[in-house]
Amino acid sequence: MNLITISIACLTKNKFVHVKTAAVMLLRASVRTAAAINLQFNFKLSNKLNAKTIFRFNN
């Protein structure tokens, strides 16, 4: 009885670790994606700003 309880506890613990790892991986992936999108957005924004300032200087 005790051995069964321990093995079940180990199994659930293992599953929990796997779930936790998967969650961490998902979180890291989403953070990376968000950072990439943010970088792209900032780049586009700075390009637009640069274009505007160049336009102002030219006129």
N, C-alpha and C positions, 0 to 999 in steps of 0.2 A: 504493500500500500504506500509506504513512504517513498520507495524507489520510483513508483509510478508518478507520484506527486512531483518529485524532483525532476523527472524527465519531462513532464508536462510544463513545469516552470521553466526549464531550459529551452524547450521548444518555443514557448510564448515569448521568452526573453530574446531568443534568436530572431523570431519574426519581428518583434518590436525593433530590434537593431536594424534589420533589413528595411523596415518601413521608415525608420529614422534616417538611415543612409539615403534612401530614395528621396525623402523629403528634402534633405540637405542638398542633394544633387540637383533637384528641381529648383530649389531656391537659388542656388549658385548660378544655374543656367538662366533663370529669369533675371537675375541681377546683371549677368553678363549681357543679356539681350537688351535690357533697359539701358545699360551703360552705352552699348553700341548705338542704339536709337538716339540717345541723348547726344552723343558725340556727333552723329550725322546731322541732327537738328541744329546743334550749335555751329557746325561747319557751314550749313546752309544759311543760317542766320548771319554769321559773320561775313559770308560772301555777299549777301544782300546789303548789309551795312557798308561793306567796302565799295560795292557798286554804287550805292547812294552817295558816299563821300567823294568818290572819283567824279561822279556826275556833277556834284556841287562844285568841285574844284574846276571842272571844265567850263561850267557856265559862269 
